[in-house]
Amino acid sequence: MKVKVILFAVFRDIVGSKEEELDVEPGTTVQKLLDSYISRFPQMARFREHIILSVNKEYGPPGKVLRDGDEVSFLPPVSGG
């Protein structure tokens, strides 16, 4: 099944692309997808605990099972003040 991954800010810089379309196995969770990115791009690991995950433009828990055609976004932590 296919999912679209949108990468923002520092993740775009690390991956070298603002989006990718990937084939994933049925039953793949958001966490498993994130883990695969961290395996491919170890620089992402330093953000592991603070990455904001979104599925179809809604915050998505790491355990959410992806469906064909889903759009997953990785957003960096936001700070301000």
Protein Blocks (a to p, Z undefined) as FASTA:
>chain_A
ZZddddehjlmmmnopabdcddddehiafklmmmmmmmmmmmlmmmmmmcccdeehiacd
fklccdehiacddddddddZZ
